[in-house]
Amino acid sequence: MAVRGVLTFETACRAHEAGLKIIAASQAPEIEVDCAAVSESDSAGLAVLLNWLAIARRNHRQMRFTHLPATLCAVARISEIEGLLAAGCS
């Protein structure tokens, strides 16, 4: 799954719903979320990613984030939840 564009308070609800549809349609045991094309993000964007992660885990699936923007990693680091994003913040 690829996330593109702006992932902020203004777009979080739409992004969240779109991601839920993709997660539900996928049968893969692990879902990769590529954030290389995210141009802007904030704490609402981080909340979307964490919610997707929680839903995947509830359904006994793994989720791996890649190419996370520095802004998302910074918010995760400040919130002491960087470990949930694993290798996505490198």
MODELLER restraints for C-alpha pairs under 7 A, 6 or more apart:
rsr = mdl.restraints
at = mdl.atoms
rsr.add(forms.Gaussian(group=physical.xy_distance, feature=features.Distance(at['CA:1:A'], at['CA:32:A']), mean=6.01, stdev=0.5))
rsr.add(forms.Gaussian(group=physical.xy_distance, feature=features.Distance(at['CA:1:A'], at['CA:33:A']), mean=4.89, stdev=0.5))
rsr.add(forms.Gaussian(group=physical.xy_distance, feature=features.Distance(at['CA:1:A'], at['CA:34:A']), mean=6.19, stdev=0.5))
rsr.add(forms.Gaussian(group=physical.xy_distance, feature=features.Distance(at['CA:2:A'], at['CA:33:A']), mean=5.64, stdev=0.5))
rsr.add(forms.Gaussian(group=physical.xy_distance, feature=features.Distance(at['CA:2:A'], at['CA:34:A']), mean=4.66, stdev=0.5))
rsr.add(forms.Gaussian(group=physical.xy_distance, feature=features.Distance(at['CA:2:A'], at['CA:35:A']), mean=6.10, stdev=0.5))
rsr.add(forms.Gaussian(group=physical.xy_distance, feature=features.Distance(at['CA:3:A'], at['CA:33:A']), mean=6.98, stdev=0.5))
rsr.add(forms.Gaussian(group=physical.xy_distance, feature=features.Distance(at['CA:3:A'], at['CA:34:A']), mean=6.12, stdev=0.5))
rsr.add(forms.Gaussian(group=physical.xy_distance, feature=features.Distance(at['CA:3:A'], at['CA:35:A']), mean=5.08, stdev=0.5))
rsr.add(forms.Gaussian(group=physical.xy_distance, feature=features.Distance(at['CA:3:A'], at['CA:37:A']), mean=6.40, stdev=0.5))
rsr.add(forms.Gaussian(group=physical.xy_distance, feature=features.Distance(at['CA:3:A'], at['CA:38:A']), mean=6.22, stdev=0.5))
rsr.add(forms.Gaussian(group=physical.xy_distance, feature=features.Distance(at['CA:4:A'], at['CA:35:A']), mean=6.76, stdev=0.5))
rsr.add(forms.Gaussian(group=physical.xy_distance, feature=features.Distance(at['CA:4:A'], at['CA:37:A']), mean=4.59, stdev=0.5))
rsr.add(forms.Gaussian(group=physical.xy_distance, feature=features.Distance(at['CA:4:A'], at['CA:38:A']), mean=4.69, stdev=0.5))
rsr.add(forms.Gaussian(group=physical.xy_distance, feature=features.Distance(at['CA:5:A'], at['CA:37:A']), mean=6.14, stdev=0.5))
rsr.add(forms.Gaussian(group=physical.xy_distance, feature=features.Distance(at['CA:5:A'], at['CA:38:A']), mean=4.67, stdev=0.5))
rsr.add(forms.Gaussian(group=physical.xy_distance, feature=features.Distance(at['CA:5:A'], at['CA:39:A']), mean=5.05, stdev=0.5))
rsr.add(forms.Gaussian(group=physical.xy_distance, feature=features.Distance(at['CA:5:A'], at['CA:40:A']), mean=6.80, stdev=0.5))
rsr.add(forms.Gaussian(group=physical.xy_distance, feature=features.Distance(at['CA:6:A'], at['CA:38:A']), mean=5.88, stdev=0.5))
rsr.add(forms.Gaussian(group=physical.xy_distance, feature=features.Distance(at['CA:6:A'], at['CA:39:A']), mean=5.49, stdev=0.5))
rsr.add(forms.Gaussian(group=physical.xy_distance, feature=features.Distance(at['CA:6:A'], at['CA:40:A']), mean=4.74, stdev=0.5))
rsr.add(forms.Gaussian(group=physical.xy_distance, feature=features.Distance(at['CA:6:A'], at['CA:41:A']), mean=6.07, stdev=0.5))
rsr.add(forms.Gaussian(group=physical.xy_distance, feature=features.Distance(at['CA:7:A'], at['CA:38:A']), mean=6.80, stdev=0.5))
rsr.add(forms.Gaussian(group=physical.xy_distance, feature=features.Distance(at['CA:7:A'], at['CA:40:A']), mean=6.00, stdev=0.5))
rsr.add(forms.Gaussian(group=physical.xy_distance, feature=features.Distance(at['CA:7:A'], at['CA:41:A']), mean=4.66, stdev=0.5))
rsr.add(forms.Gaussian(group=physical.xy_distance, feature=features.Distance(at['CA:7:A'], at['CA:42:A']), mean=6.87, stdev=0.5))
rsr.add(forms.Gaussian(group=physical.xy_distance, feature=features.Distance(at['CA:7:A'], at['CA:45:A']), mean=4.83, stdev=0.5))
rsr.add(forms.Gaussian(group=physical.xy_distance, feature=features.Distance(at['CA:8:A'], at['CA:41:A']), mean=5.03, stdev=0.5))
rsr.add(forms.Gaussian(group=physical.xy_distance, feature=features.Distance(at['CA:8:A'], at['CA:42:A']), mean=5.19, stdev=0.5))
rsr.add(forms.Gaussian(group=physical.xy_distance, feature=features.Distance(at['CA:8:A'], at['CA:44:A']), mean=5.44, stdev=0.5))
rsr.add(forms.Gaussian(group=physical.xy_distance, feature=features.Distance(at['CA:8:A'], at['CA:45:A']), mean=5.13, stdev=0.5))
rsr.add(forms.Gaussian(group=physical.xy_distance, feature=features.Distance(at['CA:9:A'], at['CA:44:A']), mean=5.19, stdev=0.5))
rsr.add(forms.Gaussian(group=physical.xy_distance, feature=features.Distance(at['CA:12:A'], at['CA:44:A']), mean=6.15, stdev=0.5))
rsr.add(forms.Gaussian(group=physical.xy_distance, feature=features.Distance(at['CA:12:A'], at['CA:45:A']), mean=5.97, stdev=0.5))
rsr.add(forms.Gaussian(group=physical.xy_distance, feature=features.Distance(at['CA:12:A'], at['CA:48:A']), mean=6.50, stdev=0.5))
rsr.add(forms.Gaussian(group=physical.xy_distance, feature=features.Distance(at['CA:16:A'], at['CA:48:A']), mean=5.67, stdev=0.5))
rsr.add(forms.Gaussian(group=physical.xy_distance, feature=features.Distance(at['CA:29:A'], at['CA:61:A']), mean=5.11, stdev=0.5))
rsr.add(forms.Gaussian(group=physical.xy_distance, feature=features.Distance(at['CA:29:A'], at['CA:62:A']), mean=6.21, stdev=0.5))
rsr.add(forms.Gaussian(group=physical.xy_distance, feature=features.Distance(at['CA:30:A'], at['CA:61:A']), mean=5.76, stdev=0.5))
rsr.add(forms.Gaussian(group=physical.xy_distance, feature=features.Distance(at['CA:30:A'], at['CA:62:A']), mean=4.44, stdev=0.5))
rsr.add(forms.Gaussian(group=physical.xy_distance, feature=features.Distance(at['CA:30:A'], at['CA:63:A']), mean=5.46, stdev=0.5))
rsr.add(forms.Gaussian(group=physical.xy_distance, feature=features.Distance(at['CA:31:A'], at['CA:62:A']), mean=6.25, stdev=0.5))
rsr.add(forms.Gaussian(group=physical.xy_distance, feature=features.Distance(at['CA:31:A'], at['CA:63:A']), mean=4.74, stdev=0.5))
rsr.add(forms.Gaussian(group=physical.xy_distance, feature=features.Distance(at['CA:31:A'], at['CA:64:A']), mean=6.21, stdev=0.5))
rsr.add(forms.Gaussian(group=physical.xy_distance, feature=features.Distance(at['CA:32:A'], at['CA:63:A']), mean=5.82, stdev=0.5))
rsr.add(forms.Gaussian(group=physical.xy_distance, feature=features.Distance(at['CA:32:A'], at['CA:64:A']), mean=4.76, stdev=0.5))
rsr.add(forms.Gaussian(group=physical.xy_distance, feature=features.Distance(at['CA:32:A'], at['CA:65:A']), mean=5.87, stdev=0.5))
rsr.add(forms.Gaussian(group=physical.xy_distance, feature=features.Distance(at['CA:33:A'], at['CA:64:A']), mean=6.04, stdev=0.5))
rsr.add(forms.Gaussian(group=physical.xy_distance, feature=features.Distance(at['CA:33:A'], at['CA:65:A']), mean=4.75, stdev=0.5))
rsr.add(forms.Gaussian(group=physical.xy_distance, feature=features.Distance(at['CA:33:A'], at['CA:66:A']), mean=6.14, stdev=0.5))
rsr.add(forms.Gaussian(group=physical.xy_distance, feature=features.Distance(at['CA:34:A'], at['CA:65:A']), mean=6.04, stdev=0.5))
rsr.add(forms.Gaussian(group=physical.xy_distance, feature=features.Distance(at['CA:34:A'], at['CA:66:A']), mean=4.87, stdev=0.5))
rsr.add(forms.Gaussian(group=physical.xy_distance, feature=features.Distance(at['CA:34:A'], at['CA:67:A']), mean=6.06, stdev=0.5))
rsr.add(forms.Gaussian(group=physical.xy_distance, feature=features.Distance(at['CA:35:A'], at['CA:66:A']), mean=6.03, stdev=0.5))
rsr.add(forms.Gaussian(group=physical.xy_distance, feature=features.Distance(at['CA:35:A'], at['CA:67:A']), mean=5.20, stdev=0.5))
rsr.add(forms.Gaussian(group=physical.xy_distance, feature=features.Distance(at['CA:35:A'], at['CA:68:A']), mean=5.20, stdev=0.5))
rsr.add(forms.Gaussian(group=physical.xy_distance, feature=features.Distance(at['CA:36:A'], at['CA:67:A']), mean=4.80, stdev=0.5))
rsr.add(forms.Gaussian(group=physical.xy_distance, feature=features.Distance(at['CA:36:A'], at['CA:68:A']), mean=6.39, stdev=0.5))
rsr.add(forms.Gaussian(group=physical.xy_distance, feature=features.Distance(at['CA:38:A'], at['CA:69:A']), mean=6.87, stdev=0.5))
rsr.add(forms.Gaussian(group=physical.xy_distance, feature=features.Distance(at['CA:41:A'], at['CA:71:A']), mean=6.46, stdev=0.5))
rsr.add(forms.Gaussian(group=physical.xy_distance, feature=features.Distance(at['CA:41:A'], at['CA:72:A']), mean=6.37, stdev=0.5))
rsr.add(forms.Gaussian(group=physical.xy_distance, feature=features.Distance(at['CA:42:A'], at['CA:71:A']), mean=6.81, stdev=0.5))
rsr.add(forms.Gaussian(group=physical.xy_distance, feature=features.Distance(at['CA:42:A'], at['CA:72:A']), mean=6.38, stdev=0.5))
rsr.add(forms.Gaussian(group=physical.xy_distance, feature=features.Distance(at['CA:43:A'], at['CA:75:A']), mean=6.54, stdev=0.5))
rsr.add(forms.Gaussian(group=physical.xy_distance, feature=features.Distance(at['CA:46:A'], at['CA:72:A']), mean=6.08, stdev=0.5))
rsr.add(forms.Gaussian(group=physical.xy_distance, feature=features.Distance(at['CA:53:A'], at['CA:63:A']), mean=6.00, stdev=0.5))
rsr.add(forms.Gaussian(group=physical.xy_distance, feature=features.Distance(at['CA:56:A'], at['CA:62:A']), mean=6.24, stdev=0.5))
rsr.add(forms.Gaussian(group=physical.xy_distance, feature=features.Distance(at['CA:56:A'], at['CA:63:A']), mean=6.51, stdev=0.5))
rsr.add(forms.Gaussian(group=physical.xy_distance, feature=features.Distance(at['CA:65:A'], at['CA:85:A']), mean=6.18, stdev=0.5))
rsr.add(forms.Gaussian(group=physical.xy_distance, feature=features.Distance(at['CA:65:A'], at['CA:88:A']), mean=4.82, stdev=0.5))
rsr.add(forms.Gaussian(group=physical.xy_distance, feature=features.Distance(at['CA:66:A'], at['CA:87:A']), mean=6.85, stdev=0.5))
rsr.add(forms.Gaussian(group=physical.xy_distance, feature=features.Distance(at['CA:66:A'], at['CA:88:A']), mean=4.24, stdev=0.5))
rsr.add(forms.Gaussian(group=physical.xy_distance, feature=features.Distance(at['CA:67:A'], at['CA:88:A']), mean=5.56, stdev=0.5))
rsr.add(forms.Gaussian(group=physical.xy_distance, feature=features.Distance(at['CA:68:A'], at['CA:88:A']), mean=5.32, stdev=0.5))
rsr.add(forms.Gaussian(group=physical.xy_distance, feature=features.Distance(at['CA:68:A'], at['CA:89:A']), mean=5.83, stdev=0.5))
rsr.add(forms.Gaussian(group=physical.xy_distance, feature=features.Distance(at['CA:73:A'], at['CA:82:A']), mean=6.71, stdev=0.5))
rsr.add(forms.Gaussian(group=physical.xy_distance, feature=features.Distance(at['CA:73:A'], at['CA:89:A']), mean=5.65, stdev=0.5))
rsr.add(forms.Gaussian(group=physical.xy_distance, feature=features.Distance(at['CA:76:A'], at['CA:82:A']), mean=4.76, stdev=0.5))
